């Protein structure tokens, strides 16, 4: 099982990105809470947002500003992260995984770079 993340890129501050995670190889996807995580250069990987099997989100970063929206599609076995009003400090490699994460499920991640 491996997650396949996509949708990253180079954007300017204030712009948006929508990340996608293909978890089709996870046959128990609908039974798992899922999460988005990120790792900035020189820092540890941290959780960004998680979503329950029923689609209830929890935001661990920027919960007050509401810039991130996590969602899932239990038919497509996919997880999404909509990121608005991106800031330079959002620059990181973004990963999806179960919540809590399963070590052997880490994928390659998708790079998000926010720079003017």
C-alpha positions as a Markdown table, in Angstrom:
| # | Residue | x | y | z |
|---|---|---|---|---|
| 1 | Unk | 0.0 | 0.0 | 0.0 |
| 2 | Unk | 1.3 | 3.4 | -0.9 |
| 3 | Unk | -0.3 | 6.8 | -1.0 |
| 4 | Unk | 0.2 | 8.9 | -4.2 |
| 5 | Unk | 0.0 | 12.6 | -3.6 |
| 6 | Unk | -0.3 | 15.2 | -6.4 |
| 7 | Unk | -1.3 | 18.8 | -7.0 |
| 8 | Unk | 1.7 | 20.6 | -5.5 |
| 9 | Unk | 3.6 | 23.3 | -7.2 |
| 10 | Unk | 5.1 | 26.8 | -7.0 |
| 11 | Unk | 2.7 | 29.5 | -6.2 |
| 12 | Unk | 2.8 | 33.1 | -5.0 |
| 13 | Unk | 1.7 | 34.1 | -1.5 |
| 14 | Unk | -2.1 | 34.5 | -1.4 |
| 15 | Unk | -2.8 | 31.9 | -4.1 |
| 16 | Unk | -4.5 | 28.5 | -3.7 |
| 17 | Unk | -3.7 | 24.9 | -4.4 |
| 18 | Unk | -5.7 | 21.7 | -4.2 |
| 19 | Unk | -3.8 | 18.6 | -3.2 |
| 20 | Unk | -5.1 | 15.1 | -4.0 |
| 21 | Unk | -4.2 | 11.8 | -2.5 |
| 22 | Unk | -4.8 | 8.5 | -4.4 |
| 23 | Unk | -5.3 | 5.9 | -1.8 |
| 24 | Unk | -6.8 | 3.3 | -4.1 |
| 25 | Unk | -4.4 | 0.6 | -3.0 |
| 26 | Unk | -5.8 | 0.8 | 0.6 |
| 27 | Unk | -8.6 | -1.6 | 0.4 |
| 28 | Unk | -9.9 | -0.6 | 3.9 |
| 29 | Unk | -9.9 | 3.1 | 3.0 |
| 30 | Unk | -13.5 | 3.7 | 4.1 |
| 31 | Unk | -12.7 | 2.3 | 7.5 |
| 32 | Unk | -9.7 | 4.6 | 8.1 |
| 33 | Unk | -9.5 | 8.1 | 9.4 |
| 34 | Unk | -7.1 | 9.9 | 7.0 |
| 35 | Unk | -4.8 | 12.9 | 7.3 |
| 36 | Unk | -2.6 | 15.3 | 5.5 |
| 37 | Unk | 0.9 | 15.9 | 6.9 |
| 38 | Unk | 3.7 | 18.2 | 5.9 |
| 39 | Unk | 7.4 | 18.4 | 6.3 |
| 40 | Unk | 9.2 | 21.7 | 5.9 |
| 41 | Unk | 12.9 | 21.9 | 5.2 |
| 42 | Unk | 14.9 | 20.9 | 8.2 |
| 43 | Unk | 11.9 | 20.2 | 10.3 |
| 44 | Unk | 9.9 | 17.2 | 11.5 |
| 45 | Unk | 6.8 | 16.1 | 9.7 |
| 46 | Unk | 3.6 | 17.4 | 11.4 |
| 47 | Unk | -0.1 | 16.8 | 10.9 |
| 48 | Unk | -2.0 | 19.5 | 9.0 |
| 49 | Unk | -5.5 | 18.1 | 9.0 |
| 50 | Unk | -7.4 | 14.9 | 9.6 |
| 51 | Unk | -10.8 | 13.6 | 8.6 |
| 52 | Unk | -12.9 | 10.9 | 10.1 |
| 53 | Unk | -14.4 | 8.0 | 8.1 |
| 54 | Unk | -17.6 | 10.0 | 8.0 |
| 55 | Unk | -15.9 | 13.2 | 6.7 |
| 56 | Unk | -15.6 | 15.2 | 9.9 |
| 57 | Unk | -12.5 | 17.3 | 9.7 |
| 58 | Unk | -10.0 | 18.5 | 12.4 |
| 59 | Unk | -7.4 | 21.1 | 11.6 |
| 60 | Unk | -4.2 | 21.1 | 13.5 |
| 61 | Unk | -2.6 | 24.0 | 11.6 |
| 62 | Unk | -4.3 | 27.3 | 11.1 |
| 63 | Unk | -7.6 | 26.1 | 12.6 |
| 64 | Unk | -8.6 | 29.7 | 13.4 |
| 65 | Unk | -7.9 | 31.2 | 10.0 |
| 66 | Unk | -9.7 | 28.5 | 8.1 |
| 67 | Unk | -7.3 | 28.4 | 5.1 |
| 68 | Unk | -7.3 | 24.7 | 4.8 |
| 69 | Unk | -10.2 | 22.3 | 3.9 |
| 70 | Unk | -9.8 | 18.6 | 4.1 |
| 71 | Unk | -12.2 | 16.2 | 2.4 |
| 72 | Unk | -12.5 | 12.6 | 1.3 |
| 73 | Unk | -14.2 | 10.6 | -1.3 |
| 74 | Unk | -14.9 | 7.0 | -0.1 |
| 75 | Unk | -15.9 | 5.9 | -3.6 |
| 76 | Unk | -12.7 | 7.1 | -5.2 |
| 77 | Unk | -10.6 | 6.2 | -2.2 |
| 78 | Unk | -9.2 | 9.8 | -2.3 |
| 79 | Unk | -8.4 | 12.5 | 0.1 |
| 80 | Unk | -8.1 | 16.2 | -0.8 |
| 81 | Unk | -6.6 | 19.3 | 0.8 |
| 82 | Unk | -7.8 | 22.7 | -0.4 |
| 83 | Unk | -5.3 | 25.4 | 0.6 |
| 84 | Unk | -6.2 | 29.0 | 0.2 |
| 85 | Unk | -4.3 | 32.2 | 0.9 |
| 86 | Unk | -1.0 | 30.3 | 1.0 |
| 87 | Unk | 1.9 | 31.8 | 3.0 |
| 88 | Unk | 5.6 | 31.3 | 2.6 |
| 89 | Unk | 5.6 | 29.2 | 5.8 |
| 90 | Unk | 3.3 | 26.7 | 4.1 |
| 91 | Unk | 6.3 | 25.7 | 2.0 |
| 92 | Unk | 6.8 | 21.9 | 2.6 |
| 93 | Unk | 6.4 | 18.5 | 1.2 |
| 94 | Unk | 2.8 | 17.4 | 1.8 |
| 95 | Unk | 1.9 | 13.7 | 2.5 |
| 96 | Unk | -1.3 | 11.9 | 3.1 |
| 97 | Unk | -1.6 | 8.8 | 5.3 |
| 98 | Unk | -4.0 | 7.3 | 7.8 |
| 99 | Unk | -4.7 | 9.0 | 11.1 |
| 100 | Unk | -2.7 | 8.1 | 13.1 |
| 101 | Unk | -0.1 | 7.5 | 10.3 |
| 102 | Unk | 0.9 | 4.0 | 9.3 |
| 103 | Unk | 4.7 | 4.1 | 8.7 |
| 104 | Unk | 4.7 | 1.7 | 5.7 |
| 105 | Unk | 2.1 | 3.8 | 3.9 |
| 106 | Unk | 4.1 | 7.0 | 3.4 |
| 107 | Unk | 4.4 | 8.0 | -0.2 |
| 108 | Unk | 6.7 | 10.4 | -2.0 |
| 109 | Unk | 4.6 | 13.5 | -1.1 |
| 110 | Unk | 4.0 | 16.5 | -3.2 |
| 111 | Unk | 6.1 | 19.7 | -3.0 |
| 112 | Unk | 4.4 | 22.9 | -2.3 |
| 113 | Unk | 6.5 | 26.0 | -2.6 |
| 114 | Unk | 5.1 | 29.5 | -1.8 |
| 115 | Unk | 7.4 | 32.2 | -3.0 |
| 116 | Unk | 7.1 | 35.6 | -4.7 |
